[in-house]
Amino acid sequence: MTTLDFVGTHRIHSAGLSSGIAMIQLHDDLWRVTRPGGEVVGYVERSATPSGHRYRAKRMLQRQRRFLPIGDFWELDDAMDCFRF
């Protein structure tokens, strides 16, 4: 399990806090998704497309040491919602 305890230096996306997850913005195009205890659940990456920004959600698979793409979304909140399950 990957647990990080230095999240206080980044911006937290507040909508995730009510669902038991938090999104910490690492830079303009990358957010880390964590549980309240600091366990890393995955990441959301933003990319520019001709139609606008897209958000790719990727779940972190600890035992396999890789990421599983969950989906691409038009809204950050939609990408974040898939980590609640």
Protein Blocks (a to p, Z undefined) as FASTA:
>chain_A
ZZdfklmmpccdfklmmnopacddfblmbccdddfkopafbdcdddddfkbccddddddd
fklopaddfbdcfbfklmmmmmmZZ
